[in-house]
Amino acid sequence: MTIIDQPEIFPKSLRLRRIDLARNMRRYYRMEIMSNLFGEASLIREWGRIGSRGQVLIETHPDEGQAINALMKLARAKRRKGYES
């Protein structure tokens, strides 16, 4: 029996960037879902200028499904603002 590697329907990590040379803008936005020690899911968000350390925010959600929903909602908002994968 062979195991077929299929892509995930709902991503647990996402990296976006927005580069606009005319405005000297080079930004990144990274999101990742990880479980914590209490059985909850954490959405870790990091953003800033490409090449810099950036800022980090950790959101806690009761389960992985809600964390994925939050990730997808943020991804849609960032894409509307010009961020790309």
FENBELVEN-V267835 format. One record per residue. N is the residue number from 1. RES is the residue in three letters. PSI is psi in whole degrees, 0 to 359 (none if undefined). Layout:
<<N:RES:PSI> <N:RES:PSI>>
//
This chain:
<<1:MET:131> <2:THR:145> <3:ILE:127> <4:ILE:128> <5:ASP:111> <6:GLN:145> <7:PRO:151> <8:GLU:140> <9:ILE:317> <10:PHE:112> <11:PRO:149> <12:LYS:353> <13:SER:150> <14:LEU:137> <15:ARG:126> <16:LEU:156> <17:ARG:156> <18:ARG:118> <19:ILE:122> <20:ASP:96> <21:LEU:329> <22:ALA:330> <23:ARG:9> <24:ASN:44> <25:MET:122> <26:ARG:93> <27:ARG:155> <28:TYR:158> <29:TYR:120> <30:ARG:137> <31:MET:140> <32:GLU:141> <33:ILE:129> <34:MET:149> <35:SER:149> <36:ASN:181> <37:LEU:346> <38:PHE:11> <39:GLY:9> <40:GLU:172> <41:ALA:135> <42:SER:133> <43:LEU:112> <44:ILE:122> <45:ARG:133> <46:GLU:136> <47:TRP:159> <48:GLY:194> <49:ARG:139> <50:ILE:129> <51:GLY:349> <52:SER:170> <53:ARG:322> <54:GLY:186> <55:GLN:155> <56:VAL:138> <57:LEU:133> <58:ILE:120> <59:GLU:136> <60:THR:134> <61:HIS:150> <62:PRO:327> <63:ASP:170> <64:GLU:326> <65:GLY:317> <66:GLN:325> <67:ALA:320> <68:ILE:319> <69:ASN:317> <70:ALA:319> <71:LEU:314> <72:MET:321> <73:LYS:316> <74:LEU:321> <75:ALA:317> <76:ARG:317> <77:ALA:318> <78:LYS:322> <79:ARG:325> <80:ARG:331> <81:LYS:0> <82:GLY:3> <83:TYR:146> <84:GLU:159> <85:SER:none>>
//
